[in-house]
Amino acid sequence: MLKIKKLSLFFLITGFINSCGMFDTTVTIYGAYEYNCTTDELRILNSDDPIYPFLKKKSWYTQDEFYEAYVGHVLQPYEDVPLSESTLQEITPTLEESNSMFNEIKNYVDCENPKDVLL
């Protein structure tokens, strides 16, 4: 009975540690970004990034969150301007454009052999 309790406790602790993300594979890209291969998330390390000014420093973004931040940034100047739906659709970035930008950042990341991408 004692062995069963110890074994159960072992599996419980192991499951807890795995779910906490201690064993996530993270790759640094040019010292400016990090990509988590395990969760397919991206984060920016510098707050003054002129290419992606809509990303907050040290926040992890999935592709969907990246898209939402990008759309919010593009539409922010037009927040108080009355626009028709067709005009709004024309200026709103597409999901394909956003995914292309997201994938461009992680283009050189090899999650099978994780190594930091340097200059």
SULWOVEN-V997935 format. One record per residue. N is the residue number from 0. SS is DSSP state (alpha for helix, beta for strand, coil for the rest). D_LAST is the distance of its C-alpha to the last C-alpha in whole Angstrom. Layout:
# SULWOVEN-V997935
N_SS_D_LAST + N_SS_D_LAST
This chain:
# SULWOVEN-V997935
0_coil_57 + 1_alpha_55 + 2_alpha_52 + 3_alpha_52 + 4_alpha_51 + 5_alpha_49 + 6_alpha_47 + 7_alpha_47 + 8_alpha_46 + 9_alpha_43 + 10_alpha_42 + 11_alpha_42 + 12_alpha_40 + 13_alpha_37 + 14_alpha_37 + 15_alpha_37 + 16_alpha_34 + 17_alpha_32 + 18_alpha_33 + 19_coil_31 + 20_coil_28 + 21_coil_27 + 22_coil_26 + 23_coil_24 + 24_coil_20 + 25_beta_17 + 26_beta_14 + 27_beta_11 + 28_beta_9 + 29_coil_6 + 30_coil_9 + 31_coil_11 + 32_beta_12 + 33_beta_14 + 34_beta_16 + 35_beta_19 + 36_coil_20 + 37_coil_24 + 38_coil_24 + 39_coil_22 + 40_beta_21 + 41_beta_18 + 42_beta_18 + 43_beta_16 + 44_coil_16 + 45_coil_16 + 46_coil_19 + 47_coil_19 + 48_coil_16 + 49_coil_18 + 50_coil_17 + 51_coil_19 + 52_coil_21 + 53_coil_23 + 54_coil_22 + 55_coil_23 + 56_beta_21 + 57_coil_21 + 58_coil_23 + 59_beta_22 + 60_beta_23 + 61_coil_24 + 62_alpha_24 + 63_alpha_28 + 64_alpha_27 + 65_alpha_24 + 66_alpha_26 + 67_alpha_29 + 68_alpha_27 + 69_alpha_26 + 70_alpha_29 + 71_alpha_31 + 72_alpha_28 + 73_alpha_29 + 74_alpha_33 + 75_alpha_33 + 76_alpha_34 + 77_alpha_37 + 78_coil_38 + 79_coil_42 + 80_coil_42 + 81_coil_45 + 82_coil_43 + 83_coil_45 + 84_alpha_43 + 85_alpha_42 + 86_alpha_40 + 87_alpha_38 + 88_alpha_37 + 89_alpha_36 + 90_alpha_34 + 91_coil_33 + 92_coil_29 + 93_coil_30 + 94_alpha_29 + 95_alpha_27 + 96_alpha_25 + 97_alpha_24 + 98_alpha_23 + 99_alpha_21 + 100_alpha_19 + 101_alpha_19 + 102_alpha_18 + 103_alpha_15 + 104_alpha_13 + 105_coil_14 + 106_coil_14 + 107_coil_11 + 108_coil_13 + 109_coil_16 + 110_coil_18 + 111_coil_20 + 112_coil_18 + 113_coil_16 + 114_coil_13 + 115_coil_10 + 116_beta_7 + 117_coil_4 + 118_coil_0
